[in-house]
Amino acid sequence: MCMYGYCRISTKQQSIGRQIRNIKGSYDKAVIIQEVYTRTKQDRPEWNMVYF
């Protein structure tokens, strides 16, 4: 079974690295999906590619 972790930040002030470390700390083999600076967009291509 594959475990996915989804990390998304909306601004430059947020840290995607911290989110990744937190997920990997609990699920070290998780496949991380990440999106940067999506703001309030509903279209999230990385999320949609994996789940839909």
Phi and psi in degrees as a GROMACS rama.xvg file:
@    title "Ramachandran Plot"
@    xaxis  label "Phi"
@    yaxis  label "Psi"
@TYPE xy
-98.3124  134.128  CYS-2
-105.775  132.209  MET-3
-110.803  145.008  TYR-4
-122.092  135.404  GLY-5
-114.966  121.72  TYR-6
-119.853  132.313  CYS-7
-144.426  134.136  ARG-8
-123.101  150.322  ILE-9
-109.208  -19.1109  SER-10
-134.682  163.62  THR-11
-66.5919  -22.4154  LYS-12
-76.3924  -16.3852  GLN-13
-86.6865  157.221  GLN-14
-115.755  110.04  SER-15
-72.7005  -28.8898  ILE-16
-61.0151  -39.5799  GLY-17
-65.1165  -40.7998  ARG-18
-63.2989  -43.3688  GLN-19
-62.031  -45.7771  ILE-20
-60.1063  -40.5885  ARG-21
-64.2146  -42.8956  ASN-22
-67.1326  -48.7808  ILE-23
-63.7554  -27.4496  LYS-24
-63.3392  -31.7179  GLY-25
-99.9887  -30.6508  SER-26
-133.445  79.6534  TYR-27
-62.4059  -22.7756  ASP-28
-99.937  9.15536  LYS-29
-64.3141  141.467  ALA-30
-86.0577  121.424  VAL-31
-93.5008  126.011  ILE-32
-104.662  128.377  ILE-33
-133.648  143.249  GLN-34
-134.776  140.217  GLU-35
-120.779  134.929  VAL-36
59.1055  47.6652  TYR-37
-83.3402  -12.7816  THR-38
49.9685  -127.628  ARG-39
-101.855  13.3468  THR-40
-57.5665  139.374  LYS-41
-87.3234  -22.9127  GLN-42
-81.2593  109.963  ASP-43
-124.071  90.8493  ARG-44
-59.0232  -37.2325  PRO-45
-66.5427  -42.3793  GLU-46
-63.5781  -47.5548  TRP-47
-63.7974  -34.203  ASN-48
-63.1682  -37.1087  MET-49
-84.7461  -39.7559  VAL-50
-102.778  -16.6642  TYR-51
